[in-house]
């Protein structure tokens, strides 16, 4: 997997965390186009990408804007090439587990909404793969080694409990 070079760098890094919604929206649109047609991304690139998206979501401040952005970010799972989907999701969970303890109580609900959308679109991705056994196993392993790891104390219990709470509800929406 290639790391993005200076010539083909993510053209929206700083724009994702911009103060102005218009700039953030343009960056998300650019990102959607880039990941659907661009090169395969390395783990480091995916982590950088999700760190920018984390702050993009952090900056969204009104409920309708948050809902739309959660929908847009969740649906990125369907835009990324299938070979990079599990690493994309792994980077999402890594960044959110790292950043979770920095969230204030006023932002928790909006981030719970984003987690819900990611779980939904992850199931939709698996459904689009016709529930391919390898894809399901890779997704399950990613969850178990990531946010659902039973003994890793660096993984926030709040994320683990939220996934447990919404798992079957979101799966039912896809079935």
DALIN-V983335 format. One record per residue. N is the residue number from 1. RES is the residue in three letters. PSI is psi as a letter, one per 40 degrees, with the letter a starting at -180 (999 if undefined). Layout:
n = {N & N}
res = {RES & RES}
psi = {PSI & PSI}
This chain:
n = {1 & 2 & 3 & 4 & 5 & 6 & 7 & 8 & 9 & 10 & 11 & 12 & 13 & 14 & 15 & 16 & 17 & 18 & 19 & 20 & 21 & 22 & 23 & 24 & 25 & 26 & 27 & 28 & 29 & 30 & 31 & 32 & 33 & 34 & 35 & 36 & 37 & 38 & 39 & 40 & 41 & 42 & 43 & 44 & 45 & 46 & 47 & 48 & 49 & 50 & 51 & 52 & 53 & 54 & 55 & 56 & 57 & 58 & 59 & 60 & 61 & 62 & 63 & 64 & 65 & 66 & 67 & 68 & 69 & 70 & 71 & 72 & 73 & 74 & 75 & 76 & 77 & 78 & 79 & 80 & 81 & 82 & 83 & 84 & 85 & 86 & 87 & 88 & 89 & 90 & 91 & 92 & 93 & 94 & 95 & 96 & 97 & 98 & 99 & 100 & 101 & 102 & 103 & 104 & 105 & 106 & 107 & 108 & 109 & 110 & 111 & 112 & 113 & 114 & 115 & 116 & 117 & 118 & 119 & 120 & 121 & 122 & 123 & 124 & 125 & 126 & 127 & 128 & 129 & 130 & 131 & 132 & 133 & 134 & 135 & 136 & 137 & 138 & 139 & 140 & 141 & 142 & 143 & 144 & 145 & 146 & 147 & 148 & 149 & 150 & 151 & 152 & 153 & 154 & 155 & 156 & 157 & 158 & 159 & 160 & 161 & 162 & 163 & 164 & 165 & 166 & 167 & 168 & 169 & 170 & 171 & 172 & 173 & 174 & 175}
res = {UNK & UNK & UNK & UNK & UNK & UNK & UNK & UNK & UNK & UNK & UNK & UNK & UNK & UNK & UNK & UNK & UNK & UNK & UNK & UNK & UNK & UNK & UNK & UNK & UNK & UNK & UNK & UNK & UNK & UNK & UNK & UNK & UNK & UNK & UNK & UNK & UNK & UNK & UNK & UNK & UNK & UNK & UNK & UNK & UNK & UNK & UNK & UNK & UNK & UNK & UNK & UNK & UNK & UNK & UNK & UNK & UNK & UNK & UNK & UNK & UNK & UNK & UNK & UNK & UNK & UNK & UNK & UNK & UNK & UNK & UNK & UNK & UNK & UNK & UNK & UNK & UNK & UNK & UNK & UNK & UNK & UNK & UNK & UNK & UNK & UNK & UNK & UNK & UNK & UNK & UNK & UNK & UNK & UNK & UNK & UNK & UNK & UNK & UNK & UNK & UNK & UNK & UNK & UNK & UNK & UNK & UNK & UNK & UNK & UNK & UNK & UNK & UNK & UNK & UNK & UNK & UNK & UNK & UNK & UNK & UNK & UNK & UNK & UNK & UNK & UNK & UNK & UNK & UNK & UNK & UNK & UNK & UNK & UNK & UNK & UNK & UNK & UNK & UNK & UNK & UNK & UNK & UNK & UNK & UNK & UNK & UNK & UNK & UNK & UNK & UNK & UNK & UNK & UNK & UNK & UNK & UNK & UNK & UNK & UNK & UNK & UNK & UNK & UNK & UNK & UNK & UNK & UNK & UNK & UNK & UNK & UNK & UNK & UNK & UNK}
psi = {h & i & i & h & i & d & d & f & i & h & e & e & c & d & d & d & e & i & d & h & d & d & d & d & d & d & d & d & d & d & d & d & d & d & d & d & e & a & i & i & i & i & d & d & d & d & d & d & d & d & d & d & d & d & d & d & d & d & e & h & e & i & d & d & d & d & d & d & d & d & d & d & d & d & e & d & d & e & d & i & i & d & e & e & d & d & d & d & d & d & d & d & d & d & d & d & d & d & e & d & e & e & h & i & d & d & e & d & d & d & d & d & d & d & d & d & d & d & d & d & d & d & d & d & d & d & d & d & e & f & f & h & d & d & d & d & d & d & d & d & d & d & d & d & e & b & d & e & h & d & e & h & e & e & h & h & d & d & d & d & d & d & d & d & d & e & d & d & d & d & d & d & d & d & 999}
